[in-house]
Amino acid sequence: YQQDSVNENYYPDRIHPEDFWVKIVISCEGTDLELSAIGKCARCQMVDIDPTSGMKGNTLRALAQYRRERGKINFGTFFAG
C-alpha cells in the first residue's frame, strides 16, 4: 500500500500530520465520500520483512523509538465511512 493523496488542510509543522486528522473527504466525479478517524493503526512485523530475501529490516525498530504506545507501534490511522 502506498498513500497517494492531496491534502488542502494539513499540519505542516507536525511530523505525522495524519495523526491529527479527524475526517477525510475523497471526491471523485462529483461524488464525495466522507470518512471519520476511528483509531490508530498498529503495524505488524510483516511490513518489515523483505519479500525477496526474507530478511528483517530496521523500519519497525526505527518507528518504535518514537511511535510505541501501550506495547504497539502505531503508524497510520483507521478511517471508516
N, C-alpha and C positions, 0 to 999 in steps of 0.2 A: 504494500500500500504506500502510495506517495500522495501527499496532500497537494493539490493544485487549486489555489483559491485567490480571490482578490477581496481584500477587506478594506472597506472605506473608513471604518471606525475602530482602529486598533490602538494599542497602547505602546507607542514606540520606545518609551522609557523602561519597559519591562522585558526581561529576558525571554519569557514564555507568555506572550500576551493572551494566548488562547486559554490560559488558566483562569482568566478573569471574564471571559465571555459568558453571558447568561442565556443568550439565544443567537441563532444564526438564521438568515433567510437566504434560500437558494432560489434564484429566479431563472426560469427557462421558458422562452416563447410565451411570455405573458402570464405564466403561472408561477406563483410563489409557494414555496414550501418552507414553513417556519418550524425550526427545531429548537427545543429548550435543553439547556445543560442539565443533566441529571446526576452527574458524579464524575469522579476521576477515573482514569483508566490505568490499571496496574499492568506493567509489562511482564510477560513470561520470559523465561530464559531462552526459548527457541528463537527469538528475534536476534539473538547474539551469536548464532551458530552459522558459520559459512557453509552454504549448501553444497559447495563443490568439494571442500576438504573435510567437512565435519568438525573442524576445529572451532573452539570458543574464541570469541573476540573480547574486546575490552569495553564495548559500548555500555553494557549494563553496569559494570564496575564504575565507570565514569559518572553515569546518571545517579547511581546510588550515593555518591558523595554529597549530592545536594538535593535529590528528589525522593529520598526514602522517608516514608511516613507510615507508622504502625507496622513495620516489617515488610512493606511493599514498596516497590519502586514505581512511582506514578509518573506517567509521561503521556499526556493526552487527556481528552475529556469525552465522555459519552454524551451523545445528544439523542433526543427522541422527539417525535413529532406528534 
